């Protein structure tokens, strides 16, 4: 297959961490050019990468050699830029959150349905670690899952104060970190039925990595409770208040089942998945002592568990096979559900009420 030629819009942190880092790992991908509204930064980045600096997003979309576009801009711009690219006949990856309102998400869902191009909605939940946990749950390794606790937290994206500005980001830590946990829970267990949440701004003043003081206008501390139709419950916490750097943040899940537990630590490479199984051995796993318990098993991970590389691997596979993502995969259909859940958490925090979730997949 010939190389797939990419363009990328928005050259900030996630573009560097995920895409500029991963693209060189794939011989099938050629990054043609990039665009960013910060023209000096755009030119500097283009020179470093050895690619074209487009004068406008429209110029990028008008380039007939570009087949796929990655959108990594400010949150509120994800939907309009993704729709624009789809209508221009490009395959698209849209970074999280794909939208910042239920209405935006519906518009993007419609645009994706009207094209034959591949649309990948982030977050990607088909990470190797999560796929392994999903398989363990489906195999009944811990019996019936009754409850889940999850946390994603660090000290905040202080390299980019726009995250804390409601006029630029609209949503706060829920859009940056909480969206991952919500998306993963829906990927593993299906549509959430009911939600209650609290959002707060805990740190009233911040200092950026550049030493500039600013006042946040979005939430930085969230807790929510989710309920499924089968009676399963989950608690989710996300914050920008925990005193660890964002590159070493807490990203953990604890799955509680009728016959054991699964501890998933997305930040660990040595033992990312530990199964607590007091009544049976876990085939193919290494027995270890974990938190003072000796009936625990470390699950072997096959090959590379790089979460950034896995995004492009899935996208390439979908393009090569001309296969859109299923509704319960990296699709805008499931992300419509995730966006509604986030929207209802904000609403619940304002009213003190729990809300039913209407979207399904």
N, C-alpha and C positions, 0 to 999 in steps of 0.2 A: 504493500500500500504506500502511495506517495505520502510525503509529510503533510500533516495538517497544520495550516498556517494560522497563528493566533494573533489577536490584538488584545491589549489590556487597558482598561480605563480606571484611573485611580491608583497612584503609585505609592501609597502609604505603607504602614507597617505590615498589614496582612498580605499585601502584594509581594513584599520582600520575603516574609517568613514562609509563606505557603507556595506561591507561584514562581517567583524568580528563583527560589531555592530548588523547586521540584522540576521545573521545565527542562533543565539540562540533563536530568536523569532519563529522559525519554527521547530516543532517536526519532520517533515518529512526529515530534512536535518542533515547529519552528516559530519562535516569537518574532513576528515581523516588526511590530511597533507598539508604542504606548501613548497614552494621553493623560494629562493631568492639568487642572486649572492653574496650578502653580507653575508658571512657565520656566523660571530658573531651575526649580527642582526637577521638572520634567526633562529639561535638556541635560542636566547633570546625570540623572538616572539613565537616560537613553545612551549617553556617552559611555557610562560604566558598563551597560549591557551590550553595547554595540548594535543597537536597534534604532529604528526610525522614531523620531519625536513628531507625532502628528500635530498639526496646527489646531485641529478641532476634533471632537468626537464624530462629527458628521463626515469629516475627511477619512477617518478610520473606517467608518461603515461604508463609505463609497468605494473603498479599495476592493476590487473584485477578487484579489488573491487571498484576502482574509476570509477564512471559513468559520472561525469561532472567536467569540469575544468573552473575556472575563471581566465582570463588574465588581470592583472593590472600592467604591467611593463612599461618601457619607450615606448613612442609613436611609434617609428619606428619598435619595436619588436612585436607589437600587431598582425600584419598580419601573419608573419611566425610562431609565437607560436600558434595562433588560427588554422592555417592550419594543423600544426603538430598534434594538439589535435583532430581535426576532422578526420584526417587520422588514428588516433589511436583508433577511434570508441567512442569518448567521446562527450557528449553534451557540448556546449561551450557558455559562456558569454565573449564577448570581450569588454573591456572598450573603452571609446572614446579617441581619434579618432580611428576608427577601422583600418584606414590606413593613410599614409602620402603622398600618390600619387594616381593618377587615375589608374595607372598600378597595384599597390598593391591591390586597392579596387576590380578591375576586377578579380585578382587571387583569392581573398577571396570569391568573389561571386561564382566563378566556383567551388571552393572546397566545399562550403556550398550546392550547387546544386547537387553535386555528392554523398552526404551522406544522410542517413535517420535519422541522428541525428539532434537535435534541436540546432540552432545557433541563439543567441540573440545578436544583434548589438546595442551597446550603442551609443548615449544617448537613454534612455528610455523616450518617450514623453507621455506615457499613465499614467502620474501622475494624481491623483484624481482632482487636481485643473484644469489641462489642459483639462481633459476629460469633466469636468463641463463646461468650456468655449466653448469647441467644441460643446457640446449639445446646449448651449444657442445660438451660432451662427447658427447652423443648424435649430433651432426653430424660427429663425428670430427675436430674442429679440432686436437686434439693426439694423434690416433691412439688407441691403447689405453692407458688409464690403468693404470700399474703400481704407483704409490706415491703416498701423500698425507702431508703433514705439516701439522699444525694446532696453533694455540695460542690460548687465551683467558685473559687474565691482567690483573690490576690489583692495587692495594694492599689490596683487601678492602672489604666492606661495613661500614666502621667507624662508619657512622651508626646501625647496628642490631646491637649485640653479640650478639643472640640467634642470629645466623647461626653464631657460633663456639661455641655451647653445645650439646653433644650431647643434653642432656635436652629442649631445645626444637626443635632443627633435625634431630637424629639423624644426618643426613649433612652433610658440609662443602662444600668447593669443588666437588666432583663434582656436587652437586645444584644449585649456583648457576651455575657456568660450564661445567664439563665436559659437562654434559647437552646443551648446545647443540651442541658439536662432535660428540658421539656421535650425536645425532639427525640432524644434517646429513649425516654420513657414511652413515647407514642410508638416508636419503632419496635420496641420489645413487646409491648403489651396492647397495642391498638389504641383506638380513640379514647381519650379521657372523657368521663361523663360529667364530672362536677368539679369545681375549683373554688377555693377560698384563698385569699392572699393579702399580705401586708407589704407595702413598699415605703421606705423611709430614706431621707437624706441624713446620714449619721454624721459625716464629717462636713462641717459647715464652711470650712476654708481649706484650700488645697494649695500645694506648691508643685509646679510642673518640674519635669526633669531639667528644664532650662533655667529653673530658679525663679520663675514668675508666679506670683500669688494670684489665685482666682477663686471665685465663689461658684460652686456647682449649682445647677438649676434642674438636675435630674436626680432620680433615686440612686443610691449607692449600696443599699442594704435591703434584701428581699427574702421573705419566707412565704411558702405557699403549700397548701395541702391539696392533693388530687385524689379523686375517687373514680374507680371503674365500676361498670355494671355488675361484675362478679363479686364485688365487695372488697377488692384489693385497694389499698390506700398507699400513698407515697407522700413524703415530705421533701421539699426542695428548698435549698438555700443558695443564694448567690450574693456576693458582695465584693466591693472594691475597698474594703476596710481591713482585711487581714494582712498582717505585716510580712508578706513574702512577695518577692518580685514576680511580675507576671509571667516570666519565663520559667518559674518554678512554683506555679500556683497549685492549690489544692483542687483536685478533680477526681472525686471518689464517689462510688456507689456501694451500697450495702443492700443486698437482696436477701430477704428473710423468707424461708420456705418451711413447709411442714416437716421436712426431713433434714434440713441443714441450712447453710448460708453460703452466699458468694460475696467475697470482697473484691471489688474491681478498683484498682488505682491506676488511672490513665497516665499518671506522671511517672510511674515506675517501669523500668525495662527488665529488671531481674526477675521479679515475681509479681507481674501485674494482676494475676487472677489467683485468688486463694479460695478453695472450696472447703468449708467446714462440714464434715460428713461423719458424725459419730457412729453411724450404724452400718456403713458400707464403704468399701474402697472405691476410689475413682480410677477406672482403668487408664493406664498410660500416664498417670500423674505421679509427681514426686511427693512422698509423704514428708511433711515438714512440721515443725513446732511454730505455731502462730498465736501470738497473744496469750501464751501460756497453755495452749491447747495442742495436744499431740496427735489428734485425729484430723489433721488438716492436710490439704493436697494442693501443691502448686501446679498449675496447668501449663503444659508445654505449649509455647507459641511457635508455629512453623514459619520460618523465613522472616522477612522484614516486617516490623510493626510500626513503620513510620506513618503517622496519621496524615501527614501532608502529602506524601507520595500517593497514598491510597485514593485521594480525591481525583487526581488526574488519571489514575489507572482506570477508575470506574467510568469517567467521562470518555476516555479514549475507547474503551470497550463498547460503550453505547453508540458512539459515532461509527465505529468500524462495522458493527452489526446492524446499524440503522434501527436501533431498538430504544424506544422511549422508556424512561424509568417507570416502573409500576407504581400505582397509587400509594402503596405502602413502603415505597423506597425513597430515593432522593427526588421526589416529585413535588411540584407546586400544589398538587392535591393534598398531600399530607401536611405541607407547610401552611396551607390555608388553615388547617386545624391548629397548628402550633401558634400561628398569629392570633387566632381567636382566643386561645388559652392565655396568651400574654395580655391581650386587650382586656380580658375578664379579670385578670389579676389586678390590673390597674383599677378597674371599675369596682372590684371587691374592696380594695384598699380605701377607696373614696367613700363607699356606702356601708361597709361593714357586713355585707351580705355575701352569701355563696351564690355561684351562678352555674346554670346548666350549660354545657357546651353542645352546640347544634351541629357542627361540621363533622362529617364522617369520612372514612376512606377505606 
